[in-house]
Amino acid sequence: MQDFNQDVPQKVIHIEDLYRQKTVEHNDLVTSVAKMDKIPMKFFELAVSCLDTENAPMNNTVLLSKKTLFSFFKADDNDKHSRFKKALTTLHTQSIFEVREINKKGKLNFKIISPISSSEWNDYDDVVAIKFTEDIMPYLIDLKRNFTQYLITDIMELNSKYSIVLYKWFSMNYNQYESYKGTAKRTKIQINQMKNPYIKIQELRRITNTVNEYERIFDFEKNILKLALEEINEHTHFTVTYDKIKKGRSIVGIQFYISKKIIKSSLPYKENDLESLKDKAQKENEEQNLFNKAIQNKYTTLLGENLLIGFRDLQDVSKMANLQKQVYPLYDDLKKLRGINGVKEHIEYITKHKIGAEKQLQNIVKYLKRSIEQYLNIVKTQNID
C-alpha cells in the first residue's frame, strides 16, 4: 500500500471534496441492470465520482479517505470497519452490470461486466485504493456523448437501490432536456418528452431488476415506485410525479413528470431600489465567500468526520457561512490555548455526549457555538488558576 501511494501521485478524496463531486456514466451503464444491493451500489457510485473523466487514473485506480467512506455511509464506531469490508467484498464477488448496447448493424449486444478489479488498504493509513476493471472504464471516462452526470451527494441520501436506479434514469432524461431546450436540434415535442419521459412497464421492471418480483402492478407500485419517488422527492434536486398509462384494462407504462427544485430567495422590500439591490448583492457575496472558506476549513473536516454535519449541511450556503462566521473563530481561540488537538478533543466530546440533545442539534450552528463558548470559559478559568 505504501509503495502504491508513492507510485501514484494523485489526490486522495476527502469529505469536503464531495460537495461539488459529480458522478459521470455512459447512458448504457445508466440503463443497464445493476445486480447488486444498495450499499455496494452506493460504494461504486462514490468511487466513480472520484474519477477525472477526461484523464484516466494510473492503473484505473482512485484513492479515497477511510474517514470519507465512513461518513458517506454514516457508519458509527461500532460497525464501520465490518460494514466497510462487507460492502467491498460484496462489490467484488456479487455485483455485476448487465449492459445492452446497439451495435453498428442496429442490433442489440449484451455484456456482463464486473466493475471493480481490486481494493487495497491497511490498518495504519487512512487511504483506500479502489481499482476499476478494464471493461468498465469505457463507460466512465473520456465520454464525448451519451453520458449522464449527477451529484454524488444526492446518491448519498438514498436508502433504496430502486431509488438510486430511478434517480440516475431521471437524471439521464432531464440532462438531455437541459441540453436540447432552446436549440433546433429536436422538436418541442421531443424535448418535452425528455423532461416528461414515458417508459414501458417491461422496461421499468428490467432496469430495476424486478422482472420476477412484485408481479401485480399494485404491489410493484406500492413497494418500488412510490417508495423510490418519496426518497427522490425528499432527498434530491428532483421532484417527480407520474401517471399510469393504460391500454384497455391493463397498465402498459408510466408517464413521469420531472421538475428541478429551485431555491427562491426573498426580494428586497423595494425591488427596484438600486441601493437595496446593491446591499443584497453585497450580502450574498459575503455569504458566498464565508461559505467557500468553510468548505475548505479544517474544522469542517473534523465536524464531518465526527458526524456532526452531513452532506446536506455542506450544501446549505447559509449554514456553512454561519459556521465560518460564528463558530470557527472560537475554535481558533481554543486552538491558541490548547492546540489543534484541543479542538479535536472538544468536538469528539460533543459527539460522545450528543445523545439526548437531538432537538438542540437541529440548529447545529447555535448548538456548536454555545458549546464552544462554555468550554472556552472553562479553559480560560483553568489557565488563570
Secondary structure per residue as TSV (DSSP state, phi and psi in degrees):
chain	resnum	aa	ss	phi	psi
A	1	M	-	360.0	-41.7
A	2	Q	H	-64.0	-42.3
A	3	D	H	-62.8	-38.3
A	4	F	H	-60.1	-44.7
A	5	N	H	-62.7	-34.7
A	6	Q	H	-71.6	-33.5
A	7	D	H	-78.9	-25.2
A	8	V	-	-118.4	93.1
A	9	P	-	-80.8	65.0
A	10	Q	-	-117.8	164.0
A	11	K	-	-71.3	138.0
A	12	V	E	-90.8	127.2
A	13	I	E	-79.6	123.4
A	14	H	-	-110.4	171.3
A	15	I	G	-57.5	-39.7
A	16	E	G	-69.9	-18.8
A	17	D	G	-74.1	-20.6
A	18	L	G	-77.3	-11.9
A	19	Y	G	-57.0	-44.9
A	20	R	G	-106.7	11.8
A	21	Q	-	-73.5	133.0
A	22	K	E	-120.5	147.4
A	23	T	E	-96.4	133.9
A	24	V	E	-124.4	126.4
A	25	E	E	-140.4	150.8
A	26	H	E	-66.4	146.9
A	27	N	H	-61.1	-29.6
A	28	D	H	-63.4	-30.7
A	29	L	H	-77.7	-36.2
A	30	V	H	-61.2	-39.7
A	31	T	T	-93.4	7.5
A	32	S	S	-76.2	171.1
A	33	V	E	-94.6	113.4
A	34	A	E	-90.4	104.6
A	35	K	E	-92.2	80.9
A	36	M	S	-161.8	160.0
A	37	D	-	-81.6	177.2
A	38	K	H	-59.1	-50.4
A	39	I	H	-64.3	-49.5
A	40	P	H	-59.8	-36.4
A	41	M	H	-63.2	-44.7
A	42	K	H	-67.5	-35.9
A	43	F	H	-60.1	-46.2
A	44	F	H	-61.8	-45.9
A	45	E	H	-61.5	-40.4
A	46	L	H	-63.4	-43.8
A	47	A	H	-62.4	-41.4
A	48	V	H	-63.3	-36.5
A	49	S	H	-64.7	-17.4
A	50	C	T	-84.0	-6.8
A	51	L	S	-78.1	143.2
A	52	D	-	-87.0	108.9
A	53	T	T	-66.6	-16.7
A	54	E	T	-98.7	-12.1
A	55	N	S	-136.3	114.8
A	56	A	-	-65.6	132.6
A	57	P	-	-70.3	154.6
A	58	M	G	-60.1	132.0
A	59	N	G	63.0	19.0
A	60	N	G	55.9	35.7
A	61	T	E	-119.8	136.6
A	62	V	E	-114.7	154.4
A	63	L	E	-116.3	128.4
A	64	L	E	-124.2	150.0
A	65	S	E	-77.3	137.4
A	66	K	H	-58.8	-41.1
A	67	K	H	-62.2	-34.4
A	68	T	H	-65.1	-43.7
A	69	L	H	-61.4	-44.9
A	70	F	H	-65.1	-40.1
A	71	S	H	-68.2	-39.5
A	72	F	H	-60.7	-40.3
A	73	F	T	-94.9	4.8
A	74	K	T	53.2	44.1
A	75	A	-	-89.0	129.1
A	76	D	-	-83.6	176.4
A	77	D	T	-62.6	-26.9
A	78	N	T	-73.2	-28.8
A	79	D	T	-129.5	4.4
A	80	K	H	-64.3	-40.6
A	81	H	H	-70.9	-39.6
A	82	S	H	-69.3	-39.7
A	83	R	H	-65.7	-41.0
A	84	F	H	-60.0	-49.3
A	85	K	H	-67.2	-41.5
A	86	K	H	-63.5	-42.2
A	87	A	H	-63.3	-43.0
A	88	L	H	-66.8	-41.7
A	89	T	H	-62.1	-43.7
A	90	T	H	-64.7	-40.3
A	91	L	H	-61.0	-36.4
A	92	H	H	-75.0	-44.9
A	93	T	H	-97.4	-24.2
A	94	Q	T	-124.7	0.7
A	95	S	-	-109.5	128.6
A	96	I	E	-143.0	161.8
A	97	F	E	-113.6	131.9
A	98	E	E	-100.3	106.8
A	99	V	E	-103.3	136.3
A	100	R	E	-111.4	130.4
A	101	E	E	-130.9	150.0
A	102	I	E	-96.2	120.9
A	103	N	-	-81.9	-176.6
A	104	K	T	-64.1	-22.8
A	105	K	T	-88.4	3.3
A	106	G	S	80.7	13.8
A	107	K	-	-109.1	158.9
A	108	L	E	-79.9	134.3
A	109	N	E	-109.6	146.8
A	110	F	E	-120.5	136.6
A	111	K	E	-132.1	145.1
A	112	I	E	-115.2	119.7
A	113	I	E	-123.7	129.8
A	114	S	-	-87.9	130.1
A	115	P	-	-82.5	-32.8
A	116	I	E	-116.9	131.4
A	117	S	E	-87.8	-48.1
A	118	S	E	-157.3	160.0
A	119	S	E	-133.8	147.1
A	120	E	E	-145.3	134.6
A	121	W	-	-159.8	173.6
A	122	N	-	-145.7	178.8
A	123	D	S	-82.9	-16.5
A	124	Y	S	-109.8	6.3
A	125	D	-	-130.0	150.2
A	126	D	S	-86.5	-3.6
A	127	V	E	-93.9	137.7
A	128	V	E	-117.7	127.4
A	129	A	E	-102.3	124.6
A	130	I	E	-119.7	122.9
A	131	K	E	-108.0	125.6
A	132	F	E	-81.7	153.7
A	133	T	-	-74.2	157.4
A	134	E	T	-61.5	-35.5
A	135	D	T	-67.7	-30.8
A	136	I	T	-84.3	-22.9
A	137	M	G	-59.5	-39.6
A	138	P	G	-61.3	-16.6
A	139	Y	G	-92.7	-0.6
A	140	L	T	-123.8	-24.6
A	141	I	S	-131.1	160.9
A	142	D	S	53.1	44.4
A	143	L	-	-91.8	117.8
A	144	K	-	-94.4	-24.9
A	145	R	S	-156.1	166.6
A	146	N	S	54.0	48.7
A	147	F	E	-128.7	162.0
A	148	T	E	-129.1	138.3
A	149	Q	E	-126.6	149.5
A	150	Y	E	-157.5	161.9
A	151	L	E	-75.8	130.6
A	152	I	H	-67.3	-26.5
A	153	T	H	-68.5	-24.9
A	154	D	H	-68.3	-44.0
A	155	I	H	-61.6	-37.8
A	156	M	H	-57.3	-35.3
A	157	E	T	-83.9	-9.0
A	158	L	-	-85.8	134.2
A	159	N	-	-112.8	14.6
A	160	S	-	-136.5	139.5
A	161	K	H	-64.1	-30.1
A	162	Y	H	-69.0	-35.9
A	163	S	H	-62.9	-41.9
A	164	I	H	-65.5	-46.0
A	165	V	H	-60.9	-46.5
A	166	L	H	-71.0	-36.9
A	167	Y	H	-59.2	-42.9
A	168	K	H	-65.0	-39.2
A	169	W	H	-67.8	-39.8
A	170	F	H	-64.3	-41.3
A	171	S	H	-61.0	-42.4
A	172	M	H	-58.5	-48.5
A	173	N	H	-68.1	-42.8
A	174	Y	H	-70.4	-35.2
A	175	N	H	-61.0	-39.8
A	176	Q	H	-64.5	-40.9
A	177	Y	H	-60.2	-45.9
A	178	E	H	-67.5	-30.2
A	179	S	H	-71.6	-35.4
A	180	Y	H	-100.2	-17.5
A	181	K	T	-64.8	139.8
A	182	G	T	80.3	4.6
A	183	T	S	-113.5	169.0
A	184	A	S	-102.1	12.8
A	185	K	S	-77.3	-20.1
A	186	R	S	-136.5	156.1
A	187	T	-	-74.8	163.4
A	188	K	H	-61.3	-35.0
A	189	I	H	-65.6	-44.1
A	190	Q	H	-63.9	-41.5
A	191	I	H	-66.1	-40.5
A	192	N	H	-64.1	-33.5
A	193	Q	H	-68.0	-25.9
A	194	M	H	-71.6	-38.5
A	195	K	H	-75.6	-32.1
A	196	N	S	-123.5	70.8
A	197	P	-	-74.3	146.2
A	198	Y	E	-106.0	141.3
A	199	I	E	-139.4	135.9
A	200	K	E	-69.7	149.0
A	201	I	H	-57.3	-40.8
A	202	Q	H	-61.1	-41.6
A	203	E	H	-70.2	-38.4
A	204	L	H	-63.0	-40.5
A	205	R	H	-67.0	-35.5
A	206	R	H	-65.0	-51.1
A	207	I	H	-70.7	-24.1
A	208	T	T	-91.5	-0.1
A	209	N	T	57.6	44.9
A	210	T	-	-125.1	30.8
A	211	V	T	-59.5	-36.7
A	212	N	T	-108.3	18.4
A	213	E	S	-124.0	152.0
A	214	Y	-	46.2	59.9
A	215	E	-	-63.7	-32.9
A	216	R	S	-76.1	134.8
A	217	I	H	-61.6	-31.7
A	218	F	H	-60.4	-45.4
A	219	D	H	-69.0	-38.8
A	220	F	H	-63.5	-45.5
A	221	E	I	-63.6	-43.6
A	222	K	I	-68.5	-46.4
A	223	N	I	-91.7	-22.4
A	224	I	I	-112.2	-62.9
A	225	L	I	-66.6	-53.5
A	226	K	H	-65.6	-43.3
A	227	L	H	-65.0	-40.2
A	228	A	H	-64.2	-44.0
A	229	L	H	-69.1	-33.2
A	230	E	H	-59.5	-45.2
A	231	E	H	-65.7	-46.0
A	232	I	H	-61.6	-44.6
A	233	N	H	-67.0	-32.0
A	234	E	H	-82.7	-36.1
A	235	H	H	-112.4	-7.8
A	236	T	S	-119.4	-177.6
A	237	H	S	-81.9	0.8
A	238	F	E	-105.7	149.0
A	239	T	E	-119.7	121.8
A	240	V	E	-126.6	131.5
A	241	T	E	-123.3	174.9
A	242	Y	E	-157.0	160.5
A	243	D	E	-125.3	144.5
A	244	K	E	-87.5	130.1
A	245	I	E	-101.4	126.3
A	246	K	E	-106.4	151.0
A	247	K	E	-128.6	105.1
A	248	G	T	71.4	-125.4
A	249	R	T	-99.8	-3.8
A	250	S	E	-97.2	143.9
A	251	I	E	-87.4	118.5
A	252	V	E	-106.3	-15.4
A	253	G	E	-166.6	174.5
A	254	I	E	-125.7	129.2
A	255	Q	E	-100.0	114.2
A	256	F	E	-96.4	153.1
A	257	Y	E	-129.3	112.2
A	258	I	E	-107.4	131.8
A	259	S	E	-133.0	154.8
A	260	K	E	-103.7	135.7
A	261	K	-	-70.7	138.0
A	262	I	-	-119.7	125.7
A	263	I	-	-85.1	113.1
A	264	K	-	-88.1	134.3
A	265	S	-	-101.6	145.1
A	266	S	-	-71.7	144.0
A	267	L	-	-81.6	153.4
A	268	P	-	-61.2	160.2
A	269	Y	S	-56.4	-44.2
A	270	K	S	-107.9	101.8
A	271	E	T	-60.6	-32.7
A	272	N	T	-100.6	7.1
A	273	D	-	-75.6	113.1
A	274	L	H	-60.6	-38.2
A	275	E	H	-64.5	-40.4
A	276	S	H	-64.7	-41.2
A	277	L	H	-65.0	-40.1
A	278	K	H	-64.1	-43.6
A	279	D	H	-63.5	-41.1
A	280	K	H	-63.4	-44.5
A	281	A	H	-63.9	-39.5
A	282	Q	H	-64.1	-43.2
A	283	K	H	-64.3	-39.7
A	284	E	H	-64.7	-40.0
A	285	N	H	-65.3	-41.6
A	286	E	H	-63.2	-43.4
A	287	E	H	-64.3	-40.6
A	288	Q	H	-65.5	-39.2
A	289	N	H	-64.4	-41.5
A	290	L	H	-64.1	-41.3
A	291	F	H	-60.6	-46.4
A	292	N	H	-59.8	-41.1
A	293	K	H	-66.1	-40.1
A	294	A	H	-63.3	-40.6
A	295	I	H	-62.1	-33.3
A	296	Q	H	-90.9	-6.4
A	297	N	-	-75.3	138.9
A	298	K	H	-62.2	-27.9
A	299	Y	H	-68.6	-31.3
A	300	T	H	-62.5	-41.2
A	301	T	H	-61.4	-44.2
A	302	L	H	-63.1	-42.5
A	303	L	H	-65.9	-38.2
A	304	G	H	-67.6	-42.7
A	305	E	H	-64.0	-27.7
A	306	N	T	-96.5	11.2
A	307	L	T	59.7	28.1
A	308	L	S	-86.7	-23.8
A	309	I	S	-131.0	152.8
A	310	G	-	-123.1	-170.0
A	311	F	H	-68.1	-32.1
A	312	R	H	-65.0	-36.6
A	313	D	H	-64.3	-38.6
A	314	L	H	-64.9	-19.8
A	315	Q	T	-92.7	-3.9
A	316	D	-	-94.3	101.4
A	317	V	H	-59.5	-46.3
A	318	S	H	-63.6	-44.4
A	319	K	H	-64.0	-46.5
A	320	M	H	-67.4	-36.1
A	321	A	H	-64.2	-39.2
A	322	N	H	-70.1	-34.2
A	323	L	I	-61.3	-44.9
A	324	Q	I	-64.0	-37.1
A	325	K	I	-83.4	-41.1
A	326	Q	I	-101.8	-31.7
A	327	V	I	-104.1	-46.4
A	328	Y	H	-62.9	-34.7
A	329	P	H	-61.9	-32.3
A	330	L	H	-70.8	-34.9
A	331	Y	H	-64.3	-36.4
A	332	D	H	-62.4	-39.6
A	333	D	H	-62.2	-42.5
A	334	L	H	-66.0	-37.3
A	335	K	H	-61.5	-37.8
A	336	K	H	-65.4	-32.5
A	337	L	H	-86.5	-38.7
A	338	R	H	-125.4	0.3
A	339	G	H	80.9	173.6
A	340	I	H	-63.8	-31.2
A	341	N	H	-65.1	-30.5
A	342	G	H	-64.9	-38.3
A	343	V	H	-67.4	-44.5
A	344	K	H	-59.0	-45.1
A	345	E	H	-64.0	-38.6
A	346	H	H	-63.7	-46.0
A	347	I	H	-65.7	-40.8
A	348	E	H	-63.8	-36.1
A	349	Y	H	-63.2	-43.4
A	350	I	H	-60.8	-42.6
A	351	T	H	-60.6	-44.5
A	352	K	H	-68.9	-23.1
A	353	H	T	-114.5	22.9
A	354	K	-	-84.9	-10.8
A	355	I	T	-63.6	128.4
A	356	G	T	94.8	-8.3
A	357	A	-	-112.0	25.0
A	358	E	H	-58.1	-39.9
A	359	K	H	-65.8	-44.4
A	360	Q	H	-65.6	-33.1
A	361	L	H	-68.8	-13.8
A	362	Q	T	-63.3	-29.9
A	363	N	S	-106.8	80.6
A	364	I	H	-63.7	-33.7
A	365	V	H	-64.7	-49.0
A	366	K	H	-62.5	-41.7
A	367	Y	H	-64.5	-47.3
A	368	L	H	-67.4	-36.6
A	369	K	H	-65.6	-46.3
A	370	R	H	-62.8	-40.0
A	371	S	H	-63.3	-46.4
A	372	I	H	-71.9	-32.9
A	373	E	H	-63.7	-43.9
A	374	Q	H	-64.7	-41.6
A	375	Y	H	-68.9	-38.1
A	376	L	H	-62.1	-37.6
A	377	N	H	-62.6	-40.4
A	378	I	H	-64.5	-46.9
A	379	V	H	-62.3	-42.9
A	380	K	H	-65.5	-37.3
A	381	T	H	-65.6	-41.9
A	382	Q	H	-63.1	-37.7
A	383	N	H	-67.5	-35.2
A	384	I	H	-67.6	-42.7
A	385	D	-	-64.4	360.0
